[in-house]
Amino acid sequence: MKAICSSHSIVPGVPTSSPSRLLLLRPSASCLFVSRLNFQTVCFPRPRKNPRKDAARPHAPSCLLSEWEREVGQEEELRVLTSIRTEHNDVVVVDGPKSRFLLLDSTHNVHSVFNKGRGDNWTGSYWDEFAALPAIVPDGAIGIYGLGGGTSARLMLDLWPGVRIVGWEIDGVLIDVAREFLGLADIERPNLAGGFVDVRIGDVFCDEAPGVKYAGIAVDLFSKGKVLGDLEKVDTWIKLKGRLMPGGRIMANSASGDEEEGVGGQRNVGWRTNAMIRAMREAFPGELWWKKMARDEGENFLVLTGKDLDLDSWSAKVSGRLRKSVRDWRACS
């Protein structure tokens, strides 16, 4: 497998040798992560100078699935295909028997997954939920804020072949890596139904064209393992609300919640402790829905905007495992 750029001193296609191993651990909270990298093998060269603004928003951390954990095993040796330190991220692509994983920033959380089997783009995690969005919005482009390696976009195009996706990502080098190793280039080309991903590199809060309108927006923006601070501000969501066409909706990943005291003094995890969801409630009063993913799906909190939500109608319009999962949405009240 060739390197993206020889000046980056990439170590392509070379398995980490003992004791240089990548160990995958079971998640203790919401994310499965790579806990140990031997950086004598995985080096991060200095990036080339980037003229783009440093108002960057790295892509989100994500959760691996239980089947992936079984696939690679607790201590199975994986191949590091490339490692690059960019202006915005420490980018690592790890190759397993059936999937490739994109790790970003110092947390080494998994931000994207590429299943190598043809036609199998289901992940069993929150990425799948984003693919249900086209069923409940008007005809029009879908924006993905935080494209990463294109995991959600790939499944969305499988289920809705004619959809046009505008995918925003701050890190141009990450996009190059995704094209080389994670199949992003394939979905940038229009398919037979005319659907494709239009990749935009920049800060979605500053660089989006004035007056743009989306049928739906999927928001998946994190930095260093945490929700972007801008997403905890009401003004941010009012701004994004203005980018929707009539009837449009936003679906957002807000990671996990904190514990709160419930009935009888019992502790539980609720959306009321999530600063991002509280900000969205102010920006979308009476028009907010939420759900929490199961433990083996990452335990992420997802949020959806919009006045009415007919779960029966939505379920009838989607396919596969989404038919059941969309019924889990509840009013945020």
N, C-alpha and C positions, 0 to 999 in steps of 0.2 A: 504494500500500500504506500503510495507516494506521500511525501510531505506537502503541506499547503504552500510553505515558503521556506526555502532552505535557510534564509537568514534568521528564522525563528528557532533553529536548532531543535527541531521536533524529533522525538524518538518514535517514529511510526512503526506500527505492527510488531513491536518488540514486547514480549510478555515480561512482566516484572519477575525477576529471578529471586529465589529464596535467599535471604529472608525478606526481600522487597515484595510485599504482598499487599493486595487491597482486601481488607476485611469488611464484609457486609454484616451489620449487626441488626438484630430485631429492634423495631422502633419501641422506645420507652414512652414516647409521646405521640406526636402526629407524623413524624418524618422518619423514614429509614435513610441512613446516611452512611457515607464512606468514612470510617473512623480513623484510618491510618494510611498514609501515603509515604513511601520512601522517596523523599525529594532529591536524593542522589541519583535516582533513576528518572523521576518526573521533574524535570527542571523547568523553570519559568523564565525565559529570556526577556530582556527589556523590549517593550513595544516600540514600533516605529512611531514617529511623531504624528499625532492625529490633529488635523486642523479643526475638527468639530468641537463645539462647545462642550464643556465638562458639566453641563446641567443634566447629567445622565441619570437614567433610571434602570439599573440592572434587572434582568428577568427574575421571575419568582422561584423560590425554593419549592420543591414538590415532594411527593411521597412515592416510594416504590411500592410494589404490590407483593402480596404474599406469594403469588406464583413465581414472580421473579426471584424472590428470596430462595424459594425451593430450587429454582433453576440453577442458580450459581452456587448454592450451598453456603454454609456459614463461613468456610475458610477456603473457598475455591479460588485458585489463582486466575486473575483476569488480565487481559491485555490493555495497556494504555496505548491508544492509537495516536493521540496528540496531546500536548500540554503547552499552553501559551499564557503568559501574563500580558493582558491588554491594559489599555487605559482605564477600563472599568471593571475587569473581572480576572480571576484566575480560572482559565477555561481548561477543562480536562474532559476528554472523551474516552470512555471505558467500553471495551468490547466484551460481551458475554456470549455464551453459546447461541442464544436466540435473540438477544436484544443488545442495543447500545445505549449508554447512559451519558447524559451531559451533566457534568458537575460544574458549579460556578461558585465564585467568591471563596472566602476563607472558611466558610462553614462546610464546604464540600457536599452541600445538599444537592439532590438530584432535581434538575430543572426541566429536563425533557427526556423522553424515552423514544427510541426508534426500534420497533419490532421488525426483525429482518425477514420474517415470513410474509410472502405476498398476500394481500387481502386481509391481514390480521392487524388492524390498527386500534383495536379495543385495548384499554389499559386497566379497567376496573378501578379507576381513581377519578378524581374531579375533572381531569381532562375530558373524559367522556361526557360529563354534564354540559360543558360548553357546546358540544355538538348538537344538543337539543334546542339551542336558542333559535335557529332559523325557522322552526315550526311555529313559533308564537310571535313573530315580528312581520312587518310588511315586506314586500319585495324590495330588495335593495342591498347595498354592500354591508358586510359584517366587518366591524373593526376588531382586531385583536391587539390589545395594548399589553405588550410583553410577549412577543412571539416566541422567543427562545429558539429551540430547534424545530418548532412547528408541529408538536405533538397534537394539539387540539385542532389545528388547521387541517391536518392530514385526515383525521377521522371525519371532520365536518364535510370535507370534499367527498369522502366515501358515501356519506349519507345524503348529501345535497350536492350532487355533481355540478349543478349549474351556478352555485353560489360564487360571488366574487368576494374575496377576503382581502382586506387591507391590514397587513401585519406590521406593527411597529416594534422596533427593537433599537435600543440606544447604541449597542456595541456592534460596529461594522465587522470587526474581526470575528466575533461570535457567529455572525451570519455567514461569513466565508467558511468557517469550520462546519456549520450546519449543512451548507451546500455540499461540502466535500465528504462528510462522514455520516450525516443523518438524513439524507434524502430530500433536503429542502429544495434543491434545484428541480427535482421532478415535479413538485406541486406548484412551482412558479410558472411552468408552461401550461397554457390552457388545455384542458382535457376535451374529450369529444363533446361534452355538454356545454363547454365554454367556461367552466369554473377554473379558478386559479388563485394563487396568493400573490398579491402586489406588495412586495417588501418595501417598507420605508424605514430608513435609518435616521434616528434623531430622537429628540425629547418630545413625547406626545403632548406635554402640557404647553410647550412653546412653539413647536415646529409644525403642528397641524394647520392645514390651510384654512383661512377664515371662511366661514359659511358652509363648511363641509357638514353633510348630514348622513348619518348611518341608520340602517334599519335596526341594527343591534350592535352592542359593543361588549366584548368579553375582556374584563380587566383582570390582569394577572401580574401585578407589579410588586416586587419585593426588593429589598436590598439587605445584604448581610443577614439573611434569615428572618427578617422582620418586614411587616407591611410598611410600605413607603409612608413616611410622615405626612406627605401631601394628601394621602388618601384618608387621613384622619381629620381633615378640615372640611367643613360644610361647603365653603366656597369652591373647592375642587369639584365636588359632585354637582353643584349648580352649573358649573362650567361644562362638565361632561353631559349634563342633562340637555344643555343647549345644542349639543351635537347630534341629537336624535331627531329623526323625522317623526311626524305624528304617528302614534302607535308603537314607536320604537321602545326597546328595553335594553337595560344594562344587566349583565350577569357578572358578578365579581367574586373572586376568591379572597377571603379575609383570614385565611389560615385558621388556627384553632383559638378557642376562647379560654379565659381564665376561670378558675373555680369561683362559684358564688354559693351562698348559703340558701338551701331550699327548704321545703316543708319539713318540719320536725328537726331542724338543725343539720340535716344531711347536706353534704357538699355535692354540687353538680356543676357541670360546665355549661354556661349559657351565653347567648349572644349579647346580653345586656352589659357584660364586662368588656365587650369588644369595641374599642374606640372608633374603628372604621364604620361599623354597623350603626353606632349611635350617630355619627355624622351623616350617614346616608338617610337615616330616619328623618332628620331635620330637612334634608334637601328633597326628600320624596315623602312628605307626610301622608300617611294612609295608603301608600303605594309601594310597600316594601314586603318582600317575601324572603324566607330563609329556610335552610336545611343544613343538617350536619351529616357529613359522610360517616359511614360505619368505621369501626376501629381498623379493620383490615383494608379499608380504602383510604386511610390517612387521617380521618377525623377532622377534615377541613370544614370550616363554615363557609357556605356559599350564600350569596345574596342576589336577589332578582328584583328589578323595579317593574312597575306597571300597575294599572288600576285593577283590572279583572284577570283572574287566572282560572280557567276552566281545566281542571286536571284531567277529566275524562277525555275532553277533546284533544288536549295536548298528548296524552298517552296514545291516542288512536293515530296520531300523525307521525310518531317516531317509531323506530324499530329496535330490535335487539333488547338488551338489558335496560335501555332507557324507558321502555314502556312501563316498567315497574318503578324505576327510580324517580321519575318525574312526579309520581304521586306522593312523594315525601315532602313536597314544599308546603310550608305553612305561613300564614300571615304573621308579620313581625309586629305584634301588638302586645 
